[in-house]
Amino acid sequence: MGPDALFVRDGILSELLVPYSAIAGARITRRANFGRSGLKVDPASATAILAVGDANVELDLDPSAEIHRSDASGPLCLRILSITVDAPPAFVRDLRVRCAGRHRADHSQ
């Protein structure tokens, strides 16, 4: 977590930059990830998964906000981003603290 955005790694060479102002909520979840790890985007539903194994945190995003990739392949506009983190309860708690004041980010776990 940076001062203004969440950095989510997509392999060793690329990462997503998710501004805290784009995060409307966060919750602990379990979403199966099929196939290889790495970013998988479903443009029809504006959802994405970036997980090693199953995703364990789901971020609700402002679909009008641009999520940037460090590889300069263009921004993403997503409603939901599912990710894998090491300690989901602590991550969600800390993320909510960082998002507080920017907007309401108090979805249930």
VENVEN-V835090 format. One record per backbone hydrogen bond with DSSP energy under -0.5 kcal/mol. NH is the residue of the N-H (numbers start at 0). CO is the residue of the C=O. E is the energy in kcal/mol with one decimal. If there is no record, write none. Layout:
nh->NH co->CO e->E
nh->NH co->CO e->E
This chain:
nh->1 co->4 e->-2.7
nh->5 co->17 e->-3.2
nh->7 co->5 e->-0.6
nh->7 co->15 e->-2.5
nh->8 co->6 e->-0.5
nh->9 co->13 e->-3.2
nh->13 co->9 e->-0.7
nh->15 co->7 e->-3.5
nh->16 co->67 e->-2.9
nh->17 co->5 e->-3.1
nh->17 co->15 e->-0.6
nh->18 co->16 e->-0.7
nh->19 co->3 e->-2.0
nh->21 co->18 e->-1.8
nh->22 co->19 e->-1.4
nh->23 co->21 e->-0.7
nh->23 co->59 e->-2.9
nh->24 co->59 e->-1.4
nh->26 co->57 e->-1.9
nh->28 co->55 e->-1.7
nh->30 co->54 e->-2.1
nh->33 co->31 e->-0.5
nh->37 co->50 e->-0.6
nh->39 co->48 e->-2.4
nh->41 co->46 e->-3.2
nh->42 co->40 e->-0.7
nh->44 co->41 e->-0.8
nh->45 co->41 e->-1.2
nh->46 co->41 e->-1.5
nh->47 co->79 e->-1.9
nh->48 co->39 e->-2.3
nh->49 co->81 e->-3.1
nh->50 co->37 e->-0.6
nh->52 co->50 e->-0.6
nh->54 co->30 e->-2.6
nh->55 co->82 e->-2.1
nh->56 co->82 e->-2.0
nh->57 co->26 e->-2.8
nh->58 co->80 e->-2.9
nh->59 co->24 e->-2.5
nh->60 co->58 e->-0.5
nh->60 co->78 e->-3.6
nh->61 co->21 e->-2.5
nh->62 co->60 e->-0.7
nh->64 co->61 e->-2.0
nh->66 co->64 e->-0.5
nh->66 co->75 e->-3.2
nh->67 co->16 e->-1.5
nh->67 co->65 e->-0.6
nh->69 co->14 e->-2.5
nh->71 co->68 e->-1.6
nh->75 co->66 e->-2.8
nh->77 co->75 e->-0.5
nh->78 co->45 e->-4.1
nh->79 co->45 e->-1.4
nh->80 co->58 e->-2.1
nh->81 co->47 e->-2.7
nh->82 co->56 e->-2.8
nh->83 co->49 e->-1.0
nh->90 co->86 e->-2.6
nh->91 co->87 e->-2.8
nh->92 co->88 e->-2.2
nh->93 co->89 e->-2.8
nh->94 co->90 e->-2.8
nh->95 co->91 e->-2.4
nh->96 co->92 e->-1.8
nh->97 co->93 e->-2.1
nh->98 co->94 e->-2.2
nh->99 co->95 e->-1.5
nh->101 co->98 e->-1.9
nh->102 co->98 e->-1.1
nh->104 co->102 e->-0.5
